[in-house]
Amino acid sequence: MDQPNLDLELAQLQNAYSLITEFLVQYSFQLVGALLIFLTGLWVASKVANLVTRLFEKHEIDITLSNFTSNLVRIIIIVMVAVICLGKLGISVTPMVAAIGAASLGAGLALQGMLSNYAAGVTIIVTRPFVVGNTIEVSGVNGVVSLIKLGQTILTNEEGEQISIPNKLIIGEILHNSFEYKLVENTLNIDYQADTAAIITIIEQAISQSDNVNKDQKILVGINGFNSIGIELGMRYWVPTEHYFQAKYQTNQQVMLALKQARITIPCPVREIQIQH
């Protein structure tokens, strides 16, 4: 290697060494101070987040909202500490804040649907129109609430299907909450000459003897209407949502057996056909 080139490289190394040494001498205290502030900020963020979680647990506020709030508090504190550390190092955060604001606006517009779901999820958790285990009907679907997330609510039905509903489709809609039970409505016809009071009593006793029927809710059996076949009786009773169809079919079977034992027949439609020669 030529001597001039070697001298040039040595000079470059000397300049680099001088710059690093000067930087460390000038900014060493700022670097150490910024590092200490950041580590302290992480510790404070963790402590405050845990404090928020304990406060939410003390007041028995939903765990989903508790986790969301504590994480949000932790992030806010860390961001504030990071800004302080950058200022300690002499780095201007104004352009960065402007860039973050512009990026946040763009991201907010792009994720508008997701953010509205999160806002609706917070509303559901705070107002508690339903909780896990309730039976709800909303947006044309129904099932048992198995999980409430910030973005969506998960329902399950008797077939084991999982139904995910975005939370924004729940808030502002007509919501039916029957808690853990669901209403069964049935009708049957009896003859106009039959003793309606006796038959109503037989049906009520058959329904009340079913193990699947909720006894805390009043069982209703009565005359629902009149038609060309006969007198239409209506039945209303509540069964557990998780076993809705099973309970309904078993109760219907018990009603039919009770009517059969009482020798009560259900009239069938009769059509007259005239054949012209």
C-alpha positions in Angstrom: 0.0 0.0 0.0 1.3 3.5 -0.9 2.3 5.8 1.9 -0.1 8.6 0.8 -3.1 6.3 0.8 -2.1 4.9 4.2 -1.8 8.4 5.6 -5.2 9.3 4.2 -6.9 6.3 5.8 -5.1 7.0 9.1 -6.3 10.6 8.9 -9.9 9.4 8.3 -9.8 7.1 11.2 -8.4 9.8 13.3 -11.2 12.1 12.3 -13.8 9.4 13.1 -12.2 8.8 16.4 -12.2 12.4 17.2 -15.9 12.8 16.3 -16.9 9.8 18.4 -14.8 11.0 21.3 -16.2 14.5 21.0 -19.7 13.2 20.8 -19.3 11.0 23.9 -17.7 13.8 25.9 -20.4 16.3 24.9 -23.4 14.0 25.0 -22.5 11.3 27.4 -24.4 12.8 30.3 -27.4 13.4 28.0 -27.3 9.8 26.9 -27.0 8.4 30.4 -29.8 10.8 31.6 -32.1 9.9 28.7 -31.5 6.2 29.4 -32.2 6.6 33.1 -35.4 8.6 32.3 -36.6 6.0 29.8 -36.0 3.1 32.2 -37.7 5.0 35.0 -40.6 5.7 32.6 -41.0 2.0 31.8 -41.1 1.2 35.5 -43.7 4.0 36.2 -45.8 2.9 33.2 -45.9 -0.7 34.5 -46.8 0.4 38.1 -49.6 2.8 36.9 -51.0 0.2 34.5 -51.1 -2.4 37.4 -52.8 0.2 39.6 -55.5 0.9 37.0 -56.1 -2.9 36.7 -56.5 -3.3 40.5 -58.9 -0.3 40.6 -61.0 -1.9 37.9 -61.0 -5.2 39.7 -61.9 -3.6 42.9 -65.0 -2.0 41.3 -65.8 -5.2 39.4 -65.5 -3.6 36.0 -65.3 -5.9 33.0 -61.8 -7.5 32.5 -61.8 -6.6 28.8 -62.2 -2.9 29.5 -59.7 -3.2 32.3 -57.0 -4.7 30.1 -57.7 -2.2 27.3 -57.5 0.8 29.7 -54.4 -0.4 31.5 -52.6 -1.0 28.2 -53.6 2.4 26.8 -52.3 4.1 30.0 -49.0 2.2 29.7 -48.6 3.2 26.0 -49.4 6.9 26.7 -46.8 7.1 29.5 -44.1 5.4 27.4 -44.8 7.8 24.5 -44.5 10.8 26.9 -41.3 9.5 28.3 -39.9 8.9 24.9 -40.6 12.5 23.9 -38.9 13.7 27.0 -35.8 11.5 26.3 -35.6 12.8 22.7 -35.7 16.4 24.0 -33.0 15.5 26.5 -30.8 14.5 23.6 -31.5 17.8 21.8 -33.7 16.2 19.1 -36.7 18.3 18.1 -39.9 16.3 18.3 -42.1 18.9 16.6 -41.7 17.5 13.0 -42.0 14.0 14.4 -45.3 14.9 16.2 -46.6 16.4 13.0 -45.7 13.3 11.0 -47.3 11.1 13.6 -50.4 13.2 13.6 -50.7 13.0 9.8 -50.1 9.2 9.9 -52.6 8.8 12.6 -55.2 10.7 10.6 -54.6 8.5 7.5 -54.7 5.4 9.6 -57.9 6.5 11.3 -59.6 7.1 8.0 -58.4 3.7 6.7 -59.4 1.9 9.9 -62.6 3.8 10.5 -64.7 0.6 10.5 -62.4 -1.1 13.0 -62.2 1.9 15.3 -66.0 2.2 15.3 -66.2 -1.5 16.3 -63.8 -0.8 19.2 -65.8 2.3 20.3 -69.0 0.2 20.2 -67.2 -2.6 22.2 -66.2 -0.1 24.9 -69.9 1.0 25.0 -71.1 -2.5 25.4 -68.6 -3.3 28.2 -69.4 -0.1 30.1 -73.3 -0.1 29.7 -73.5 -3.9 29.9 -76.7 -4.5 27.9 -75.8 -8.1 28.0 -73.0 -10.3 29.6 -71.5 -13.7 28.8 -74.1 -16.4 29.1 -77.0 -14.2 28.1 -79.2 -15.1 25.1 -79.5 -12.2 22.7 -81.1 -11.6 19.3 -79.7 -8.8 17.2 -79.2 -8.1 13.5 -81.3 -11.1 12.6 -79.2 -13.6 14.5 -79.5 -15.1 18.0 -77.5 -17.3 20.3 -75.7 -17.4 23.7 -73.0 -14.8 24.3 -69.8 -16.8 24.7 -67.2 -13.9 24.5 -67.3 -10.1 24.3 -64.3 -8.6 22.6 -63.5 -4.9 21.9 -64.1 -5.5 18.2 -66.8 -8.2 18.1 -69.2 -10.3 20.1 -69.1 -14.1 19.8 -72.4 -16.1 19.9 -72.9 -19.8 19.9 -76.1 -21.7 19.1 -77.4 -25.2 19.9 -75.7 -26.7 16.8 -72.3 -25.5 18.1 -71.9 -22.8 15.4 -69.9 -19.8 16.3 -71.4 -16.5 15.2 -69.2 -13.3 15.2 -71.0 -10.0 15.2 -69.1 -6.7 14.7 -69.9 -4.6 17.7 -70.9 -1.6 15.6 -73.9 -3.7 14.3 -75.1 -4.2 17.9 -75.0 -0.6 19.2 -78.0 1.4 18.0 -79.9 -1.8 16.9 -83.0 -3.3 18.6 -81.6 -5.9 21.0 -83.5 -8.7 22.6 -81.9 -10.2 25.7 -83.7 -13.2 27.2 -80.7 -14.0 29.5 -80.2 -17.8 29.5 -83.6 -18.8 28.4 -85.6 -18.6 25.1 -89.3 -18.4 24.5 -91.1 -21.3 22.8 -94.4 -20.5 21.1 -96.6 -23.3 19.7 -100.2 -23.7 18.5 -102.5 -26.6 18.0 -106.2 -27.0 17.0 -109.0 -28.7 19.0 -112.6 -29.4 18.0 -115.2 -26.7 18.6 -117.2 -29.1 20.7 -114.2 -29.9 23.0 -114.0 -28.8 26.6 -111.3 -26.1 26.2 -110.8 -25.4 29.9 -110.1 -29.1 30.6 -107.7 -29.4 27.6 -105.9 -26.2 28.6 -105.4 -27.7 32.1 -104.0 -30.9 30.6 -101.5 -29.1 28.4 -100.4 -26.8 31.3 -99.7 -29.9 33.5 -97.8 -31.7 30.7 -95.6 -28.7 30.1 -95.0 -28.0 33.8 -93.9 -31.7 34.3 -91.1 -31.3 31.7 -87.6 -31.0 33.3 -86.5 -28.7 30.5 -89.0 -25.9 31.1 -88.1 -22.9 33.3 -90.5 -23.0 36.2 -89.7 -19.4 37.3 -91.4 -18.1 34.2 -95.2 -18.4 33.9 -96.5 -21.1 31.5 -99.2 -19.6 29.3 -101.8 -21.8 27.5 -105.0 -20.3 26.1 -107.3 -19.7 23.1 -105.1 -18.1 20.5 -107.8 -17.8 17.8 -110.4 -19.5 15.6 -110.2 -21.0 12.2 -112.0 -23.4 9.8 -110.3 -26.4 11.4 -111.2 -25.7 15.0 -110.3 -23.7 18.1 -106.6 -22.7 18.0 -104.8 -23.0 21.3 -101.5 -21.2 22.0 -98.7 -22.3 24.2 -95.9 -20.1 25.6 -93.1 -21.3 27.9 -89.3 -20.8 28.4 -86.5 -23.3 27.9 -82.7 -23.1 28.2 -81.3 -21.6 25.0 -78.4 -24.1 24.9 -80.9 -26.9 24.6 -83.8 -25.0 22.9 -84.8 -27.5 20.2 -84.2 -30.6 22.3 -86.4 -29.1 25.1 -89.0 -28.0 22.6 -89.3 -31.4 21.0 -89.4 -33.3 24.3 -92.1 -31.0 25.7 -94.2 -31.3 22.5 -94.0 -35.1 22.8 -95.2 -34.9 26.4 -98.1 -32.7 25.4 -99.1 -35.1 22.6 -98.9 -38.1 25.0 -101.1 -36.3 27.6 -103.7 -35.5 25.0 -103.6 -39.0 23.7 -104.1 -40.4 27.2 -107.1 -38.1 27.7 -108.5 -39.4 24.3 -108.4 -35.9 22.8 -108.0 -35.8 19.1 -106.6 -33.0 17.0 -108.8 -32.2 14.0 -107.4 -32.3 10.6 -108.3 -30.2 7.6 -111.1 -31.7 5.5 -111.6 -31.0 1.9 -114.6 -31.9 -0.2 -114.0 -32.9 -3.7 -117.0 -33.0 -6.1 -116.6 -35.0 -9.2 -118.9 -34.0 -12.1 -119.8 -36.6 -14.6 
